[in-house]
Amino acid sequence: MEEYQYCWENLRKPYLVALRDAPESNIPDLTNEVQAEQWILTNPESYCNTHDPKILSQVLNDYDQETKDFYRWQVEYTQSELRSLIESKLNMHFGNIIDLQPVERGVSGRLSKLRIVGTERTLTIGKELEIRRALSPSHLYSSAFYCTTFRYRQAAIPARFVLKGAGWGHGVGLCQIGAAVMGERGFRYDEILLHYYRGVEICSIYSKSMRNRSPWLWLPSLCFAEGLSHVTIAVLAIEIYMQLGLSDAAITYYTAWLYLPWVIRPFWERFLLLYQTKRWWIVSTQLLLGAAYSGVAFTLQASWWLQGTFFFFSLIAFGGASHDIAIDSFFKRTFQHYDSDDVIFIRRIFYRFALMMGKGLLVMIAGVVQVVFRYQIRFSWSLIFYGLTGLFLAFSLYHYYMLPSASHKDNSISQQLPRTIIHSFWSDLIAFFHQRALLSSIAFLLLFRLPEALHMPISQLFFCKHLPVEVA
């Protein structure tokens, strides 16, 4: 199967990736001309390699069923036929056609760029649909072909052109014939869709639960939970380490590392949701955050409190960043038919409210508890974090029941085969390092996000400890 960018605009779609339309998943390098020609000349096993009239009648019109050799095919033109065809299709004069030269092939072997060499003009055309239209009165079966020229008596001008090709159509996404064959072999509909569209989630967007459940029942609490995990790293971790007597240098060193998940988020957010649903990730990360909060509360009382709290703060940081990714993706799916400005406004309000609570109310409560328990700093903060543990466990339970789900079978349907997950992971990883803006993205992370992570704890320490205070 072909990738999107080789057929249409230069934009990679992560769910439209190269794959073998067969039980086995190995794909030769069909961008290589030699391997592409060898592949076209063979007749490998494939779901769409069938001549069963019962199956073909399910997906093809009556006139399309007259086509018999669509898996491997051959077209021949004389010099005059090809010259007239190209000139009428492209509306320009080439003279005699000397050659049809491959310039670029996609991962399925389909030509995305073809050079037409004539005695009076040479032109490179593409993408695949333009190539198919230029070389046929209607259009070629596909652009996965190679051209052989034949000359009479060592003549300079070829007299005949033979195009040997493979496949039918652009090859992107679902193959109708292949899907019909898979269905005939007993594959379920979700297995067929997940075979052709890698890394996707199958759900009913307009399920009854989503239509009838008001976003006000879960949107405020979800945004509030998102803000609490941020304020824990940005404020509470620094405040605890300050009260426990760590130096400014030590606080800066330890807490700056806690911003790492947000710094490297562009690298790993595309891989996070390859398995399970967005809703599942939201509930699971809230459970993880609750467990991490309890870990901080417990280790504060230990003699190794620094190592223990730093570990669980790191867990909160990674859990919070994963929670953010899941929420962003969930909102994109859920609110695609809502006013996005309103959603962003509501999200900001409750996110800011969580920040205010963390910076003000929680620190104030910790101070009051310390007075009540005669300045037992560790014990006081343990009580605060046990409270946050209960809050996040309540969030996970509440959102498990209140977040709209696509259907009762949402979790089971979205399960992907291990080979699908691994293939999608490596495809996305390779695509990430081949994107055009890779260097600028890395520069942005190193020159802005990383210094920002160092700046956050330093600025808070400065305002808390080093600003002069006027005493009346």
DOZA-692095 format. One record per residue (C-alpha): residue number from 1; residue in three letters; x, y, z negated. Coordinates in nm, 3 decimals. Each point is the difference from the previous one (the first is absolute). Layout:
// residues N
[NUM; 'ALA'; [X; Y; Z]] ...
END
This chain:
// residues 472
[1; 'MET'; [0.000; 0.000; 0.000]] [2; 'GLU'; [0.117; 0.351; 0.080]] [3; 'GLU'; [0.054; 0.297; -0.232]] [4; 'TYR'; [-0.209; 0.315; 0.032]] [5; 'GLN'; [0.278; 0.244; 0.085]] [6; 'TYR'; [0.103; -0.188; 0.315]] [7; 'CYS'; [-0.345; 0.040; 0.155]] [8; 'TRP'; [-0.128; 0.338; -0.114]] [9; 'GLU'; [0.135; 0.293; -0.200]] [10; 'ASN'; [0.336; -0.027; -0.176]] [11; 'LEU'; [-0.158; -0.072; -0.335]] [12; 'ARG'; [0.051; -0.326; -0.182]] [13; 'LYS'; [-0.309; -0.160; -0.150]] [14; 'PRO'; [0.109; -0.224; -0.292]] [15; 'TYR'; [-0.287; -0.244; 0.057]] [16; 'LEU'; [0.076; -0.040; 0.374]] [17; 'VAL'; [0.335; -0.174; -0.009]] [18; 'ALA'; [0.181; -0.255; 0.212]] [19; 'LEU'; [-0.118; -0.355; -0.059]] [20; 'ARG'; [-0.013; -0.336; 0.169]] [21; 'ASP'; [-0.355; -0.097; 0.095]] [22; 'ALA'; [0.067; -0.357; -0.108]] [23; 'PRO'; [0.032; -0.206; -0.320]] [24; 'GLU'; [0.377; 0.053; -0.002]] [25; 'SER'; [0.121; 0.352; -0.061]] [26; 'ASN'; [0.346; 0.017; 0.162]] [27; 'ILE'; [0.021; 0.257; 0.281]] [28; 'PRO'; [0.293; 0.026; 0.243]] [29; 'ASP'; [0.143; 0.344; 0.073]] [30; 'LEU'; [-0.221; 0.084; 0.296]] [31; 'THR'; [0.140; 0.352; 0.022]] [32; 'ASN'; [0.304; -0.175; 0.148]] [33; 'GLU'; [-0.043; -0.037; 0.375]] [34; 'VAL'; [0.154; -0.347; 0.027]] [35; 'GLN'; [-0.209; -0.143; -0.284]] [36; 'ALA'; [-0.313; 0.172; 0.133]] [37; 'GLU'; [0.040; -0.165; 0.343]] [38; 'GLN'; [0.063; -0.339; -0.160]] [39; 'TRP'; [-0.311; 0.041; -0.216]] [40; 'ILE'; [-0.217; 0.093; 0.299]] [41; 'LEU'; [0.118; -0.309; 0.189]] [42; 'THR'; [-0.092; -0.235; -0.288]] [43; 'ASN'; [-0.342; -0.112; -0.115]] [44; 'PRO'; [0.022; 0.005; -0.383]] [45; 'GLU'; [-0.280; -0.107; -0.232]] [46; 'SER'; [-0.232; 0.286; -0.090]] [47; 'TYR'; [-0.354; 0.045; -0.123]] [48; 'CYS'; [-0.091; 0.184; 0.320]] [49; 'ASN'; [0.154; -0.270; 0.222]] [50; 'THR'; [-0.322; -0.180; 0.083]] [51; 'HIS'; [-0.216; -0.088; 0.301]] [52; 'ASP'; [-0.291; -0.135; -0.204]] [53; 'PRO'; [-0.313; 0.136; 0.176]] [54; 'LYS'; [-0.204; -0.029; -0.321]] [55; 'ILE'; [0.237; 0.232; -0.187]] [56; 'LEU'; [0.053; 0.242; 0.288]] [57; 'SER'; [-0.375; 0.038; 0.051]] [58; 'GLN'; [-0.029; 0.136; -0.354]] [59; 'VAL'; [0.221; 0.304; 0.066]] [60; 'LEU'; [0.016; 0.058; 0.376]] [61; 'ASN'; [-0.255; 0.142; 0.241]] [62; 'ASP'; [-0.109; -0.218; 0.290]] [63; 'TYR'; [0.230; 0.175; 0.247]] [64; 'ASP'; [0.296; -0.017; -0.240]] [65; 'GLN'; [-0.048; -0.375; -0.035]] [66; 'GLU'; [0.098; -0.028; 0.365]] [67; 'THR'; [0.355; 0.087; -0.111]] [68; 'LYS'; [0.183; -0.326; -0.062]] [69; 'ASP'; [0.370; 0.082; -0.022]] [70; 'PHE'; [0.005; 0.281; -0.253]] [71; 'TYR'; [0.256; -0.149; -0.242]] [72; 'ARG'; [0.269; -0.017; 0.269]] [73; 'TRP'; [-0.061; 0.162; 0.338]] [74; 'GLN'; [0.168; 0.110; 0.323]] [75; 'VAL'; [-0.069; 0.286; 0.242]] [76; 'GLU'; [0.168; 0.049; 0.340]] [77; 'TYR'; [0.023; 0.315; 0.216]] [78; 'THR'; [0.157; 0.076; 0.333]] [79; 'GLN'; [0.205; 0.317; 0.039]] [80; 'SER'; [-0.282; 0.184; 0.172]] [81; 'GLU'; [-0.261; -0.117; -0.254]] [82; 'LEU'; [0.206; 0.107; -0.301]] [83; 'ARG'; [0.107; 0.331; 0.157]] [84; 'SER'; [-0.358; 0.093; 0.089]] [85; 'LEU'; [-0.130; -0.112; -0.339]] [86; 'ILE'; [0.251; 0.202; -0.204]] [87; 'GLU'; [-0.037; 0.312; 0.214]] [88; 'SER'; [-0.380; -0.010; -0.025]] [89; 'LYS'; [0.005; -0.061; -0.374]] [90; 'LEU'; [0.266; 0.257; -0.093]] [91; 'ASN'; [-0.085; 0.246; 0.280]] [92; 'MET'; [0.359; 0.049; 0.107]] [93; 'HIS'; [0.225; -0.124; 0.278]] [94; 'PHE'; [0.281; -0.246; -0.086]] [95; 'GLY'; [0.102; -0.120; 0.346]] [96; 'ASN'; [0.088; -0.369; 0.004]] [97; 'ILE'; [0.004; -0.165; -0.341]] [98; 'ILE'; [0.344; -0.132; -0.089]] [99; 'ASP'; [-0.062; -0.144; -0.348]] [100; 'LEU'; [-0.217; -0.003; -0.313]] [101; 'GLN'; [0.243; 0.026; -0.291]] [102; 'PRO'; [-0.092; -0.061; -0.367]] [103; 'VAL'; [0.103; 0.291; -0.223]] [104; 'GLU'; [-0.161; -0.087; -0.332]] [105; 'ARG'; [-0.194; -0.299; -0.128]] [106; 'GLY'; [-0.211; -0.029; -0.313]] [107; 'VAL'; [0.034; -0.279; -0.252]] [108; 'SER'; [-0.243; -0.219; 0.198]] [109; 'GLY'; [0.199; 0.037; 0.322]] [110; 'ARG'; [-0.243; 0.250; 0.149]] [111; 'LEU'; [0.160; 0.280; 0.197]] [112; 'SER'; [-0.056; 0.342; -0.150]] [113; 'LYS'; [0.228; 0.173; 0.253]] [114; 'LEU'; [0.060; -0.104; 0.361]] [115; 'ARG'; [0.228; 0.164; 0.257]] [116; 'ILE'; [-0.131; 0.002; 0.358]] [117; 'VAL'; [0.293; 0.037; 0.239]] [118; 'GLY'; [-0.081; 0.117; 0.353]] [119; 'THR'; [0.202; 0.123; 0.292]] [120; 'GLU'; [-0.137; 0.353; -0.048]] [121; 'ARG'; [-0.086; 0.017; -0.369]] [122; 'THR'; [0.074; -0.172; -0.331]] [123; 'LEU'; [-0.245; 0.033; -0.287]] [124; 'THR'; [-0.039; -0.154; -0.346]] [125; 'ILE'; [-0.361; -0.061; -0.102]] [126; 'GLY'; [-0.168; -0.121; -0.319]] [127; 'LYS'; [-0.156; -0.104; -0.223]] [128; 'GLU'; [-0.141; -0.345; 0.066]] [129; 'LEU'; [-0.342; 0.104; 0.133]] [130; 'GLU'; [0.151; 0.240; 0.255]] [131; 'ILE'; [0.236; -0.277; 0.114]] [132; 'ARG'; [-0.288; -0.245; 0.041]] [133; 'ARG'; [-0.208; 0.250; 0.195]] [134; 'ALA'; [0.286; 0.101; 0.230]] [135; 'LEU'; [0.075; -0.357; 0.108]] [136; 'SER'; [-0.349; -0.132; 0.069]] [137; 'PRO'; [-0.315; 0.111; 0.187]] [138; 'SER'; [-0.181; -0.031; -0.336]] [139; 'HIS'; [0.264; -0.081; -0.262]] [140; 'LEU'; [0.248; -0.279; -0.070]] [141; 'TYR'; [-0.087; -0.257; -0.263]] [142; 'SER'; [0.277; 0.147; -0.217]] [143; 'SER'; [0.329; 0.185; 0.023]] [144; 'ALA'; [0.191; -0.305; -0.127]] [145; 'PHE'; [0.158; -0.091; 0.332]] [146; 'TYR'; [0.323; 0.005; 0.191]] [147; 'CYS'; [0.047; 0.069; 0.370]] [148; 'THR'; [0.195; -0.206; 0.255]] [149; 'THR'; [0.076; 0.154; 0.340]] [150; 'PHE'; [0.050; -0.193; 0.324]] [151; 'ARG'; [0.191; 0.133; 0.300]] [152; 'TYR'; [0.020; -0.139; 0.352]] [153; 'ARG'; [0.347; -0.050; 0.148]] [154; 'GLN'; [0.182; 0.215; -0.259]] [155; 'ALA'; [-0.218; 0.302; 0.074]] [156; 'ALA'; [0.036; 0.303; -0.226]] [157; 'ILE'; [-0.373; 0.038; -0.041]] [158; 'PRO'; [-0.189; -0.282; -0.178]] [159; 'ALA'; [-0.275; -0.158; 0.205]] [160; 'ARG'; [-0.186; -0.168; -0.284]] [161; 'PHE'; [-0.051; 0.050; -0.375]] [162; 'VAL'; [-0.108; -0.275; -0.241]] [163; 'LEU'; [-0.123; 0.101; -0.347]] [164; 'LYS'; [-0.005; -0.286; -0.251]] [165; 'GLY'; [-0.180; 0.090; -0.319]] [166; 'ALA'; [-0.145; -0.115; -0.330]] [167; 'GLY'; [-0.315; 0.084; -0.191]] [168; 'TRP'; [-0.316; 0.197; 0.059]] [169; 'GLY'; [-0.051; 0.352; -0.134]] [170; 'HIS'; [0.204; 0.239; -0.211]] [171; 'GLY'; [0.057; -0.261; -0.273]] [172; 'VAL'; [-0.056; 0.235; -0.294]] [173; 'GLY'; [-0.216; -0.121; -0.287]] [174; 'LEU'; [-0.250; -0.283; 0.025]] [175; 'CYS'; [0.011; -0.235; 0.299]] [176; 'GLN'; [-0.358; -0.092; 0.087]] [177; 'ILE'; [0.091; -0.335; 0.151]] [178; 'GLY'; [0.246; -0.081; -0.280]] [179; 'ALA'; [-0.259; 0.087; -0.265]] [180; 'ALA'; [-0.257; -0.222; 0.172]] [181; 'VAL'; [0.246; -0.291; 0.004]] [182; 'MET'; [0.083; 0.053; -0.369]] [183; 'GLY'; [-0.371; 0.000; -0.082]] [184; 'GLU'; [-0.046; -0.322; 0.196]] [185; 'ARG'; [0.284; -0.156; -0.201]] [186; 'GLY'; [-0.170; 0.079; -0.330]] [187; 'PHE'; [0.169; 0.322; -0.112]] [188; 'ARG'; [-0.218; 0.231; -0.213]] [189; 'TYR'; [-0.075; 0.350; 0.125]] [190; 'ASP'; [0.221; 0.161; -0.266]] [191; 'GLU'; [0.293; -0.227; 0.093]] [192; 'ILE'; [-0.040; 0.101; 0.365]] [193; 'LEU'; [-0.009; 0.371; -0.080]] [194; 'LEU'; [0.297; -0.021; -0.238]] [195; 'HIS'; [0.195; -0.188; 0.268]] [196; 'TYR'; [-0.037; 0.282; 0.252]] [197; 'TYR'; [-0.005; 0.300; -0.237]] [198; 'ARG'; [0.284; -0.043; -0.244]] [199; 'GLY'; [-0.007; 0.162; -0.344]] [200; 'VAL'; [-0.365; 0.105; 0.017]] [201; 'GLU'; [-0.277; -0.032; -0.256]] [202; 'ILE'; [-0.335; -0.139; 0.107]] [203; 'CYS'; [-0.288; 0.168; -0.174]] [204; 'SER'; [-0.350; 0.130; 0.052]] [205; 'ILE'; [0.032; 0.378; -0.027]] [206; 'TYR'; [-0.374; 0.053; -0.009]] [207; 'SER'; [-0.078; -0.260; -0.264]] [208; 'LYS'; [-0.303; 0.050; -0.221]] [209; 'SER'; [0.212; 0.061; -0.309]] [210; 'MET'; [0.195; 0.278; 0.170]] [211; 'ARG'; [-0.310; 0.173; 0.136]] [212; 'ASN'; [-0.186; 0.002; -0.331]] [213; 'ARG'; [0.280; 0.066; -0.248]] [214; 'SER'; [0.073; 0.365; -0.065]] [215; 'PRO'; [0.370; 0.102; 0.012]] [216; 'TRP'; [-0.062; 0.203; -0.315]] [217; 'LEU'; [-0.015; -0.328; -0.192]] [218; 'TRP'; [0.366; -0.081; 0.071]] [219; 'LEU'; [0.177; 0.290; 0.173]] [220; 'PRO'; [0.063; 0.215; -0.314]] [221; 'SER'; [0.133; -0.291; -0.207]] [222; 'LEU'; [0.221; -0.121; 0.284]] [223; 'CYS'; [0.162; 0.342; 0.049]] [224; 'PHE'; [0.035; 0.042; -0.376]] [225; 'ALA'; [0.184; -0.333; -0.027]] [226; 'GLU'; [0.227; 0.106; 0.286]] [227; 'GLY'; [0.098; 0.318; -0.182]] [228; 'LEU'; [0.065; -0.174; -0.332]] [229; 'SER'; [0.270; -0.225; 0.143]] [230; 'HIS'; [0.172; 0.306; 0.149]] [231; 'VAL'; [-0.010; 0.202; -0.320]] [232; 'THR'; [0.143; -0.295; -0.195]] [233; 'ILE'; [0.320; 0.016; 0.204]] [234; 'ALA'; [0.013; 0.377; 0.047]] [235; 'VAL'; [-0.075; 0.102; -0.360]] [236; 'LEU'; [-0.050; -0.272; -0.260]] [237; 'ALA'; [0.321; -0.195; 0.071]] [238; 'ILE'; [0.208; 0.317; -0.028]] [239; 'GLU'; [-0.184; 0.115; -0.313]] [240; 'ILE'; [0.057; -0.334; -0.174]] [241; 'TYR'; [0.370; -0.011; 0.083]] [242; 'MET'; [0.041; 0.361; -0.118]] [243; 'GLN'; [-0.165; -0.077; -0.334]] [244; 'LEU'; [0.210; -0.312; -0.045]] [245; 'GLY'; [0.320; 0.202; 0.033]] [246; 'LEU'; [0.139; -0.086; 0.342]] [247; 'SER'; [0.230; 0.259; 0.155]] [248; 'ASP'; [-0.114; 0.210; 0.295]] [249; 'ALA'; [0.245; -0.183; 0.224]] [250; 'ALA'; [-0.131; -0.342; -0.107]] [251; 'ILE'; [-0.363; 0.106; 0.040]] [252; 'THR'; [0.070; 0.137; 0.346]] [253; 'TYR'; [0.185; -0.315; 0.103]] [254; 'TYR'; [-0.267; -0.244; -0.115]] [255; 'THR'; [-0.314; 0.188; 0.097]] [256; 'ALA'; [0.130; 0.101; 0.345]] [257; 'TRP'; [0.007; -0.369; 0.089]] [258; 'LEU'; [-0.369; -0.020; -0.080]] [259; 'TYR'; [-0.077; 0.217; 0.304]] [260; 'LEU'; [0.162; -0.253; 0.234]] [261; 'PRO'; [-0.327; -0.178; 0.097]] [262; 'TRP'; [-0.144; 0.329; 0.127]] [263; 'VAL'; [0.326; 0.091; 0.174]] [264; 'ILE'; [0.013; -0.326; 0.197]] [265; 'ARG'; [-0.377; -0.026; 0.047]] [266; 'PRO'; [0.016; 0.060; 0.381]] [267; 'PHE'; [0.223; -0.307; 0.030]] [268; 'TRP'; [-0.226; -0.251; -0.170]] [269; 'GLU'; [-0.357; 0.130; 0.013]] [270; 'ARG'; [-0.061; -0.162; 0.342]] [271; 'PHE'; [0.095; -0.341; -0.141]] [272; 'LEU'; [-0.205; 0.013; -0.321]] [273; 'LEU'; [-0.345; -0.065; 0.146]] [274; 'LEU'; [0.095; -0.286; 0.232]] [275; 'TYR'; [-0.149; -0.236; -0.259]] [276; 'GLN'; [-0.341; 0.031; -0.163]] [277; 'THR'; [-0.242; 0.293; 0.007]] [278; 'LYS'; [0.043; 0.362; -0.104]] [279; 'ARG'; [-0.261; -0.047; -0.272]] [280; 'TRP'; [0.191; -0.302; -0.132]] [281; 'TRP'; [0.321; 0.203; -0.018]] [282; 'ILE'; [-0.172; 0.284; -0.190]] [283; 'VAL'; [-0.139; -0.232; -0.268]] [284; 'SER'; [0.323; -0.203; -0.020]] [285; 'THR'; [0.229; 0.301; -0.035]] [286; 'GLN'; [-0.223; 0.138; -0.276]] [287; 'LEU'; [0.035; -0.331; -0.184]] [288; 'LEU'; [0.376; 0.021; 0.055]] [289; 'LEU'; [0.008; 0.355; -0.134]] [290; 'GLY'; [-0.196; -0.106; -0.308]] [291; 'ALA'; [0.253; -0.277; -0.066]] [292; 'ALA'; [0.291; 0.242; 0.052]] [293; 'TYR'; [-0.150; 0.251; -0.246]] [294; 'SER'; [-0.029; -0.274; -0.261]] [295; 'GLY'; [0.364; -0.090; 0.068]] [296; 'VAL'; [0.109; 0.357; -0.074]] [297; 'ALA'; [-0.206; 0.001; -0.320]] [298; 'PHE'; [0.152; -0.327; -0.116]] [299; 'THR'; [0.366; 0.072; 0.085]] [300; 'LEU'; [-0.009; 0.343; -0.167]] [301; 'GLN'; [0.010; -0.183; -0.333]] [302; 'ALA'; [0.300; -0.216; 0.096]] [303; 'SER'; [0.367; 0.071; -0.058]] [304; 'TRP'; [0.054; -0.017; 0.378]] [305; 'TRP'; [-0.272; 0.259; 0.061]] [306; 'LEU'; [0.196; 0.188; 0.269]] [307; 'GLN'; [0.052; -0.303; 0.226]] [308; 'GLY'; [-0.351; -0.128; -0.062]] [309; 'THR'; [-0.183; 0.328; 0.058]] [310; 'PHE'; [0.205; 0.079; 0.309]] [311; 'PHE'; [-0.092; -0.338; 0.150]] [312; 'PHE'; [-0.370; 0.049; -0.062]] [313; 'PHE'; [0.008; 0.365; 0.111]] [314; 'SER'; [0.155; -0.129; 0.325]] [315; 'LEU'; [-0.285; -0.248; 0.027]] [316; 'ILE'; [-0.247; 0.286; -0.049]] [317; 'ALA'; [0.177; 0.196; 0.273]] [318; 'PHE'; [-0.016; -0.283; 0.255]] [319; 'GLY'; [-0.353; -0.087; -0.104]] [320; 'GLY'; [-0.107; 0.365; 0.027]] [321; 'ALA'; [0.152; 0.041; 0.347]] [322; 'SER'; [-0.167; -0.323; 0.117]] [323; 'HIS'; [-0.325; 0.122; -0.155]] [324; 'ASP'; [0.031; 0.324; 0.202]] [325; 'ILE'; [0.055; -0.189; 0.325]] [326; 'ALA'; [-0.302; -0.223; -0.060]] [327; 'ILE'; [-0.219; 0.300; -0.087]] [328; 'ASP'; [0.108; 0.194; 0.311]] [329; 'SER'; [-0.080; -0.296; 0.225]] [330; 'PHE'; [-0.326; -0.068; -0.181]] [331; 'PHE'; [-0.113; 0.361; 0.045]] [332; 'LYS'; [0.083; -0.008; 0.371]] [333; 'ARG'; [-0.225; -0.300; 0.043]] [334; 'THR'; [-0.281; 0.102; -0.234]] [335; 'PHE'; [-0.031; 0.367; 0.091]] [336; 'GLN'; [0.049; -0.017; 0.373]] [337; 'HIS'; [-0.359; 0.128; 0.045]] [338; 'TYR'; [0.006; 0.250; -0.288]] [339; 'ASP'; [0.118; 0.361; -0.009]] [340; 'SER'; [0.372; -0.046; -0.063]] [341; 'ASP'; [0.044; 0.351; -0.142]] [342; 'ASP'; [-0.253; -0.073; -0.273]] [343; 'VAL'; [0.171; -0.327; -0.086]] [344; 'ILE'; [0.340; 0.168; -0.023]] [345; 'PHE'; [-0.145; 0.277; -0.217]] [346; 'ILE'; [-0.161; -0.246; -0.245]] [347; 'ARG'; [0.312; -0.211; -0.007]] [348; 'ARG'; [0.216; 0.298; -0.089]] [349; 'ILE'; [-0.233; 0.114; -0.279]] [350; 'PHE'; [0.008; -0.330; -0.191]] [351; 'TYR'; [0.366; -0.057; 0.076]] [352; 'ARG'; [0.082; 0.342; -0.149]] [353; 'PHE'; [-0.226; -0.075; -0.296]] [354; 'ALA'; [0.207; -0.313; -0.069]] [355; 'LEU'; [0.320; 0.206; 0.016]] [356; 'MET'; [-0.145; 0.253; -0.245]] [357; 'MET'; [-0.102; -0.278; -0.236]] [358; 'GLY'; [0.344; -0.159; 0.013]] [359; 'LYS'; [0.195; 0.323; -0.041]] [360; 'GLY'; [-0.227; 0.147; -0.265]] [361; 'LEU'; [-0.239; -0.233; -0.175]] [362; 'LEU'; [0.217; -0.311; -0.027]] [363; 'VAL'; [0.305; 0.191; -0.120]] [364; 'MET'; [-0.219; 0.185; -0.251]] [365; 'ILE'; [-0.155; -0.325; -0.128]] [366; 'ALA'; [0.347; -0.151; -0.033]] [367; 'GLY'; [0.104; 0.300; -0.210]] [368; 'VAL'; [-0.304; -0.031; -0.226]] [369; 'VAL'; [0.060; -0.374; -0.046]] [370; 'GLN'; [0.362; 0.070; -0.089]] [371; 'VAL'; [-0.111; 0.240; -0.274]] [372; 'VAL'; [-0.251; -0.253; -0.134]] [373; 'PHE'; [0.260; -0.279; -0.009]] [374; 'ARG'; [0.282; 0.218; -0.136]] [375; 'TYR'; [0.183; 0.053; 0.329]] [376; 'GLN'; [0.038; -0.362; 0.097]] [377; 'ILE'; [0.071; 0.088; 0.364]] [378; 'ARG'; [0.023; -0.350; 0.143]] [379; 'PHE'; [-0.310; -0.124; -0.179]] [380; 'SER'; [-0.199; 0.306; 0.106]] [381; 'TRP'; [0.089; -0.035; 0.365]] [382; 'SER'; [-0.070; -0.374; -0.018]] [383; 'LEU'; [-0.356; 0.078; -0.104]] [384; 'ILE'; [-0.034; 0.240; 0.295]] [385; 'PHE'; [0.121; -0.260; 0.246]] [386; 'TYR'; [-0.219; -0.272; -0.147]] [387; 'GLY'; [-0.287; 0.238; 0.061]] [388; 'LEU'; [0.111; 0.046; 0.362]] [389; 'THR'; [0.021; -0.379; 0.030]] [390; 'GLY'; [-0.365; -0.032; -0.097]] [391; 'LEU'; [-0.094; 0.285; 0.233]] [392; 'PHE'; [0.162; -0.161; 0.305]] [393; 'LEU'; [-0.143; -0.342; -0.081]] [394; 'ALA'; [-0.339; 0.170; -0.016]] [395; 'PHE'; [0.072; 0.173; 0.333]] [396; 'SER'; [0.085; -0.331; 0.168]] [397; 'LEU'; [-0.313; -0.169; -0.134]] [398; 'TYR'; [-0.221; 0.295; 0.090]] [399; 'HIS'; [0.139; 0.036; 0.351]] [400; 'TYR'; [-0.022; -0.374; 0.057]] [401; 'TYR'; [-0.378; 0.031; -0.030]] [402; 'MET'; [-0.052; 0.354; 0.129]] [403; 'LEU'; [0.234; 0.034; 0.301]] [404; 'PRO'; [-0.192; -0.074; 0.321]] [405; 'SER'; [0.104; -0.325; 0.159]] [406; 'ALA'; [-0.058; -0.091; 0.359]] [407; 'SER'; [-0.174; -0.324; -0.083]] [408; 'HIS'; [-0.002; -0.280; -0.253]] [409; 'LYS'; [0.253; -0.184; 0.215]] [410; 'ASP'; [0.227; 0.297; 0.046]] [411; 'ASN'; [0.292; -0.144; -0.194]] [412; 'SER'; [-0.009; -0.343; 0.159]] [413; 'ILE'; [-0.044; 0.130; 0.354]] [414; 'SER'; [0.289; 0.241; -0.028]] [415; 'GLN'; [0.239; -0.276; -0.102]] [416; 'GLN'; [0.258; -0.042; 0.271]] [417; 'LEU'; [0.204; -0.298; 0.098]] [418; 'PRO'; [0.356; 0.016; -0.140]] [419; 'ARG'; [0.149; 0.002; 0.351]] [420; 'THR'; [-0.223; 0.297; 0.088]] [421; 'ILE'; [0.117; 0.197; -0.304]] [422; 'ILE'; [0.368; -0.075; 0.065]] [423; 'HIS'; [-0.032; 0.085; 0.371]] [424; 'SER'; [-0.181; 0.328; -0.077]] [425; 'PHE'; [0.260; 0.089; -0.262]] [426; 'TRP'; [0.294; -0.045; 0.236]] [427; 'SER'; [-0.181; 0.170; 0.289]] [428; 'ASP'; [-0.073; 0.305; -0.216]] [429; 'LEU'; [0.355; 0.002; -0.139]] [430; 'ILE'; [0.152; -0.005; 0.349]] [431; 'ALA'; [-0.246; 0.265; 0.121]] [432; 'PHE'; [0.087; 0.223; -0.296]] [433; 'PHE'; [0.371; 0.001; 0.084]] [434; 'HIS'; [-0.073; 0.061; 0.368]] [435; 'GLN'; [-0.226; 0.300; -0.046]] [436; 'ARG'; [0.115; 0.325; 0.154]] [437; 'ALA'; [-0.018; 0.204; -0.320]] [438; 'LEU'; [0.202; -0.248; -0.207]] [439; 'LEU'; [0.302; 0.225; -0.057]] [440; 'SER'; [-0.211; 0.302; -0.088]] [441; 'SER'; [-0.209; -0.214; -0.237]] [442; 'ILE'; [0.309; -0.130; -0.177]] [443; 'ALA'; [0.143; 0.353; -0.016]] [444; 'PHE'; [-0.326; 0.123; -0.154]] [445; 'LEU'; [0.016; -0.272; -0.266]] [446; 'LEU'; [0.366; 0.062; -0.083]] [447; 'LEU'; [0.004; 0.380; 0.019]] [448; 'PHE'; [-0.343; 0.083; -0.143]] [449; 'ARG'; [-0.175; -0.286; -0.179]] [450; 'LEU'; [0.309; -0.126; -0.183]] [451; 'PRO'; [0.107; 0.346; -0.126]] [452; 'GLU'; [-0.362; 0.062; -0.097]] [453; 'ALA'; [0.009; -0.315; -0.213]] [454; 'LEU'; [0.308; 0.135; -0.181]] [455; 'HIS'; [-0.150; 0.346; -0.035]] [456; 'MET'; [-0.320; -0.109; -0.177]] [457; 'PRO'; [0.153; -0.125; -0.328]] [458; 'ILE'; [0.263; 0.273; -0.008]] [459; 'SER'; [-0.256; 0.278; 0.037]] [460; 'GLN'; [-0.218; -0.141; -0.277]] [461; 'LEU'; [0.299; -0.031; -0.233]] [462; 'PHE'; [0.093; 0.360; 0.078]] [463; 'PHE'; [-0.344; 0.139; -0.082]] [464; 'CYS'; [-0.039; -0.211; -0.313]] [465; 'LYS'; [0.342; 0.056; -0.157]] [466; 'HIS'; [0.188; 0.290; 0.150]] [467; 'LEU'; [-0.241; 0.290; 0.047]] [468; 'PRO'; [0.052; 0.268; -0.266]] [469; 'VAL'; [-0.284; 0.031; -0.253]] [470; 'GLU'; [-0.078; 0.336; -0.156]] [471; 'VAL'; [-0.057; -0.022; -0.373]] [472; 'ALA'; [-0.206; 0.274; -0.161]] 
END
